[in-house]
Amino acid sequence: MTASFVHKVADLELEPAPLDPDTVLEGSPEVSELVLATSEDGRVVRGVWQITPGVVRDVEADELFVVVSGRSDGGGRGWADPGARARGGGVLRAGDRAVWRIHETLRKVFQITEAHEPG
């Protein structure tokens, strides 16, 4: 990983990121992100991710995240009450399937960890 760092997450400029159109169930959500650090072996990625309003389905990765702004519900995880302003976080497991309804542009800080392949 890179050296220690501190960022004001709300002010970071993010870059457009692809969103598979087959995952969009309602609306025209757009995704943007900024990768802040990647481990030397590429297994751990840390960054900031954002999505505009809409409904999307997703197959999750092993992820630890903290929502810093926005409003959403879904994911089947109970981390955000329906329609509530999300200021929390959670842990997602690789392979879980979820549907997320984004009511207000959501921004989160994340760490995704890829499984280590034996062998």
C-alpha positions as CSV (number, residue, x, y, z in Angstrom):
1,M,0.0,0.0,0.0
2,T,1.0,3.6,-0.3
3,A,2.1,5.8,2.5
4,S,-0.4,7.2,5.0
5,F,-2.8,9.9,3.7
6,V,-5.6,12.1,4.7
7,H,-8.3,13.5,2.3
8,K,-11.4,15.6,2.7
9,V,-13.6,13.1,1.0
10,A,-16.5,15.5,0.2
11,D,-14.2,17.7,-1.9
12,L,-12.3,15.1,-3.9
13,E,-12.9,15.2,-7.7
14,L,-13.9,11.8,-8.9
15,E,-13.6,10.4,-12.5
16,P,-16.5,8.8,-14.5
17,A,-16.5,5.0,-14.1
18,P,-18.3,2.4,-16.2
19,L,-21.7,1.0,-15.1
20,D,-22.9,-2.1,-16.9
21,P,-26.3,-1.0,-18.4
22,D,-27.6,-4.5,-17.7
23,T,-27.4,-3.7,-13.9
24,V,-29.6,-0.6,-14.2
25,L,-33.2,-1.4,-13.2
26,E,-34.6,2.2,-13.1
27,G,-33.4,5.7,-14.0
28,S,-30.1,6.7,-15.4
29,P,-27.6,6.4,-12.6
30,E,-24.0,7.4,-13.2
31,V,-21.0,6.2,-11.3
32,S,-17.7,8.0,-10.5
33,E,-14.7,7.0,-8.4
34,L,-11.2,7.7,-7.3
35,V,-8.8,5.0,-6.3
36,L,-6.6,6.2,-3.5
37,A,-4.4,3.2,-2.9
38,T,-3.8,-0.3,-4.2
39,S,-1.7,-3.0,-2.5
40,E,1.4,-4.2,-4.2
41,D,-0.2,-7.5,-5.1
42,G,-3.4,-5.7,-6.3
43,R,-5.6,-7.6,-3.8
44,V,-6.6,-4.5,-1.7
45,V,-8.1,-1.4,-3.3
46,R,-9.1,1.7,-1.3
47,G,-11.0,4.7,-2.7
48,V,-14.0,6.9,-3.0
49,W,-17.1,5.9,-5.0
50,Q,-20.3,7.8,-6.0
51,I,-23.6,7.0,-7.7
52,T,-26.4,9.3,-8.7
53,P,-30.1,8.4,-8.2
54,G,-31.6,5.3,-9.7
55,V,-32.0,1.6,-9.0
56,V,-29.2,-0.9,-9.7
57,R,-28.5,-4.5,-9.0
58,D,-25.1,-5.7,-8.0
59,V,-23.0,-8.7,-7.2
60,E,-20.9,-7.6,-4.2
61,A,-17.2,-7.9,-3.5
62,D,-15.6,-8.3,-0.1
63,E,-16.0,-4.7,0.9
64,L,-15.8,-2.5,4.0
65,F,-17.4,0.9,3.4
66,V,-18.5,4.1,5.1
67,V,-21.2,6.3,3.5
68,V,-20.3,10.0,3.8
69,S,-23.3,11.5,2.0
70,G,-26.5,10.6,0.2
71,R,-29.7,8.7,0.7
72,S,-30.4,5.1,-0.3
73,D,-31.9,1.8,0.8
74,G,-31.6,-1.7,-0.2
75,G,-28.9,-4.3,-0.4
76,G,-30.8,-6.5,2.0
77,R,-28.3,-5.6,4.7
78,G,-30.4,-3.2,6.9
79,W,-27.6,-0.7,7.1
80,A,-29.8,2.1,5.9
81,D,-33.5,2.4,6.7
82,P,-35.6,2.9,3.6
83,G,-35.4,6.5,2.5
84,A,-33.2,7.5,5.5
85,R,-30.1,9.7,5.1
86,A,-27.3,7.2,5.1
87,R,-24.4,8.1,7.4
88,G,-23.2,4.6,8.3
89,G,-21.2,1.8,6.9
90,G,-21.1,-1.9,6.5
91,V,-19.4,-5.0,5.3
92,L,-20.4,-6.8,2.2
93,R,-19.5,-10.4,1.3
94,A,-18.2,-11.5,-2.1
95,G,-21.0,-13.1,-4.2
96,D,-23.9,-11.5,-2.4
97,R,-26.6,-10.2,-4.7
98,A,-28.3,-6.9,-3.9
99,V,-30.7,-4.3,-5.3
100,W,-29.9,-0.7,-4.3
101,R,-32.3,2.2,-4.6
102,I,-30.4,5.5,-4.6
103,H,-32.6,8.4,-3.7
104,E,-29.9,11.1,-3.4
105,T,-26.4,11.0,-4.9
106,L,-24.5,8.6,-2.6
107,R,-20.7,8.9,-1.9
108,K,-18.8,6.3,0.1
109,V,-15.2,5.4,1.1
110,F,-14.4,1.8,0.5
111,Q,-11.9,-0.9,0.8
112,I,-12.3,-4.0,-1.4
113,T,-10.2,-7.1,-0.7
114,E,-9.9,-9.8,-3.3
115,A,-9.8,-13.4,-2.2
116,H,-6.3,-14.9,-2.2
117,E,-6.1,-17.8,-4.7
118,P,-4.5,-20.8,-3.1
119,G,-1.6,-22.3,-4.7
